[in-house]
Amino acid sequence: MSNQTTMTEFLLLGFSDVPELQILYFVVFLVLYLISLLWNLLIITAIALDHHLHTPMYFFLMNLSILDLGSISVTIPKSMANSLMNTRSISYSGCVAQVFLVVFFASADFAILTIMAYDRYVAICQPLHYETVMNRRACVQMAASAWTSVLLYSALHTGNTFAISFCGGNMVEQFFCEVPQLLKLACSESDLSEVGFLIFSVCVSSSCFVFIIVTYVQIFTTVLRIPSEQGRHKAFSTCLPHIIVVSLVICTGTFAYLKPTSSSPSVPNLLVAVLYSVLPPMMNPIIYSMRNKALKGALNKLIVWRLFSKN
């Protein structure tokens, strides 16, 4: 019987064994990674340098970009390195670190999105109290609470996952270490606690989702009462990017985890994993920058400044 005390490495599922296709996957992943890296860094830099964007909404958006940057950096570089070096191995400690970081960034991402929904609720439904409720100290405390609680949750989740005994070999049917795939390698009698923890995770995520839904029901109710069409349009425009991003995260995650499980590894399963692990971090900053005039203006000034500074 093989367990976590003797396991030294895991084997990740590759997209192809053909060298030419491995190079192709490397190039595609590199392009997607660089796009995500560039956009998120631009968002972070623009918000940090432009004092007009030092407001709660952009403060949380900067947190979201930092998390998206970390999220895509956990899985894609390792997969690219494996494709380039024609290997599938990841060390046991590397897999532990990858699981911890994947859980941390995904959970923190959703926590920040939940806080951003509350920020929009206060801004639209309680505008006279906005500066008092969403002051700098309150924003920092909410962000710090989200990061700290998710850090603890990720540590417990990761520890609980790797406390199980692995009897099903060391082949992970995914291009990164993913908890559901690791559970397939667990002894049948040892994974009950982790399944219970996953159920708890679903309950917490569902609570955040319900909170966001209830928040937006109240927001829409308030917006529809605004007599001015221009006022309604402005209120909706500040919420639309957040709604699109939340929908993207929920839809890709739900599609990935509720799809019918395949009995054998397949490229379509890997592509679905790419969908929910790469698409949100890459699209989130694009969605926000396209729908936000202030942010778009700050990005334009940043790009122009960089171009002139080089000349």
N, C-alpha and C positions, 0 to 999 in steps of 0.2 A: 504493500500500500504506500502510495506516495502522498506526502502531506506538506504543509508549509514549512516544516523544519528541514526537509531535504530538497525542496524546490529551489533551484538556483536561477532559473530563467523561464520566461514564457516565450512562445512563438506567436507572433501576430500574423493575421491573415493578409496576404499580399493581393494586389489587384491583378497581377499576372506574373507568370514565370518567364515570359518572353522578354529578353533584354531590351529590345526596341520599344516595347510597350511600357516597360518600367521607366525608361527615359522619358517617354511621353507623359506618364503620370507624374513624374518628377517635375517636368516643365509646367504642367497644368496646375499642380499644387503650388508651385513657386509663384506663378502669376496670381493665383487667388490669395495667397498669403501676403504678397507684396501689396496688392490692392487694399486688403484689410488693414495691413500695417500702416500704409500711407494715410488712408482716410482717418483712422482712429488717432494717429499722431497729430494730424492736422486739426482735428476737433479739440484734442487736449491742449495743443499749443495755442490755438486761436482763443479758447476760453480763458486760458491762463494769462495771456498777454493783453486782452481787450477788457478794460475795466467796465465797459458797458454791459459785459456778459457776466459780471460778478453778481448774479442773482441766484436764488434757490434752484430754479429750473435748469440753468446751465451748470450749476455746481453738481447736481445729480447726473446730468448728461455727461459731464466729464468723468464722474465715477463709472458710469456705464461704459464709456469708451475705454477706460483703463481695464475694466473687467473683460470686455470683448477682446482687447489686445492680448491679455493674459490667456483667455480661453482658447483662442486659435493658436497661440504659441505653445500650448501644451501638447497638442496632438499632431499638427501638420509637420513641424520640423523633423520629428522622429520618423514619421512615415516617409518623408522625402529622403532622409538619410538611409533608411532601409532600402528604398528603391534604387538609390544611387550605388549603394554598396552590395546590392543583391543579397540581402540577408533579411531575416524575419525576427530575429531574437531581440528581446528586451530583458534586462536583468530583473530579478525579483524586486530589488529595491527601487529600480526604475519604474516598475509596474505599480508599486505601492505609491510612489510619488505622483505618477500620472493619474491614478484613481483619485487621490486626495485633491489634486489641483483641478481635475475635471469636475468633481463634485462641488468644490469650493466656488469656482468661477460660475458654474451654471446656477448654483443656489443663490449666490450673491447677486448675480445678474437679475434674477427674478425678484429678489428682495428689493433691489433698487428700483425696478420697474413698479413695484407695489407702492413704494414711497413716492415715486413720481406721480402716481395716480392721486395720492392724497394731496400732493402739492397742487395739482390742477384743481382738485375739489375745493381747497381753501381759497385759491386764487379766484375761482369763478363763483362759488356759492357763498363765500364769506370774505369778499374783497376788502371790507373795512377793517378786518382783523388780520389780513394777510401778513403785513409787516411785523405784527406782534407775534403771531403764531409761527411763521416761517422765518424767524430771525436767524442770524448767522450761527449763534450758539445752538439753536434747535436743529438746524440743518446738519451741523457737524455731529451732534449727538445721535441723530437718526442714522446718519451714514456709518458712524463708528459702531453703533449698536448692531446694524446689519452685518458689517464686516466681522465683528467679534462673535456674534451668535452663529454665523455661518462657518466661521473658522472652527468653533467648537463642534458644530454639527458634522463638518467634514472629517474632523479627526475621529469622532466616534464612529461615523459611517465607515471610514477606511479601516479603522481598527477592528470593527465588527466583521468586515468583509474578509480580512486576511487572518482572522482568528479561526476560520473554518478550515477543514481538512480537504485537500484537493486529491481526489481519487480518479479523476477523468482525464489524466494526462496534463500537458502544459500548452496545448494548442488553443489560443483564444481566437474565436471566429469573428474577429473585428480588426481594423487597422490600428486600434489603440486599445489599451486596457479598459474595458467597460464592465461595470458591475454585473449586469444581467448575464453577460457572456462568461464571466468568472464563476458565477453561480452554477453554470452548466457543468463546471469541472469539480464541483463540491460533492462530498459524500452525501448521500440522501438524508442521513440522519443528522448532519451537522449544519445544514443551511437554514433551519427553521427560524433562528434568531435574526438572520439577515433578511429573510422574507418578511418577518414582522417589522423590521426596521424600514424596509422599502414601503410597506403599507403605511407606516407612520409618515414617511416622506410624502407619499401621495396625499395623505390627509392634510398635511401642512401646505403643500402646493395648492390643493383644492381650496383651502381657506383663503390663501392669497388671491386666487383667481376669483372667488366669490366676492372678496372685498373690492377688487378692481371693478367687477361687474356692478355691484351695488353703488360704488362711487360714481361710475359713469352714468348710471340711471339718474342719480341726483343731479349730476352735471348737465345732462341733456334736458332734464326737467326745468332747471334754472335757465339754461340758454334759450329754450323755446319761449320763455316769458320775457326775454329782452325785446323791447318794442322796436329798436333800430335793427334793420337788416345788416347794416355794417357792423354793429356790435355783435350780432349773432355770428356773422362770418369770422370776425376776429377771434371770438371765443372758440369756435369750432377749429380754426386753423392752428391754435396753440395745442389742441388736444389730438388732432389727426395723426401727427407723426408718432405719438406715444401709442395710440390705438393700433396703428399699423405694425409697430415694432412688437407690441405685446401679442398681437394676432400671429405674427410671423414666428415668434418663439414658441407659443403654445401649439400652433398647427404643426410645425416641423417636429417638435418633441412628441406630440401625441401620435402623429403619423409613424414616427420611428418606433415607438414603444408599443403601440397597439396593432401594428401590422401583423399578419399571420407569420408565425415563426417557421423558418425553413429547416428541414431535417439535415440539410447539407449546406456548407459554405457556398456563397454565390456572389458574383459581382453586383447584382441588383441590391443585395443587402448592404454591401459596402457603399454603394452610391447613396442609399437612403441615409447612412451614417454621415456621409459627407454633407448631405442636405441639411441636417440639423446641427452639425458641429462647425460647419464652415459658413453657410449662408447667413445666419443671423449676425455673427460678428462682422461680416463683410458688408451687409446691407444696412445695418442700424445707422452708422454715421452718414451713409448716403441718403437715407430716408430723411433724417433730421436736417441735413444741410440743404436738401432740395426744397423742403417745405417751410424753412425758417429764414426770413429775410435778414434778420439781424445776424444770424450765424453765417449765412451766405456772404454778407458784407464783410464780416470779420475774416472769413477764409480768403476772400478776394484780396483784402488789404494785406494779409499775411503772405500770400503768394506773390503779390506785386512787390512787397518789401524784400522778399527773398531774392527775387529776380534782379532788383536794382542794387541790392547789397553785393551781389556777385559781380555786377558791372562797376 
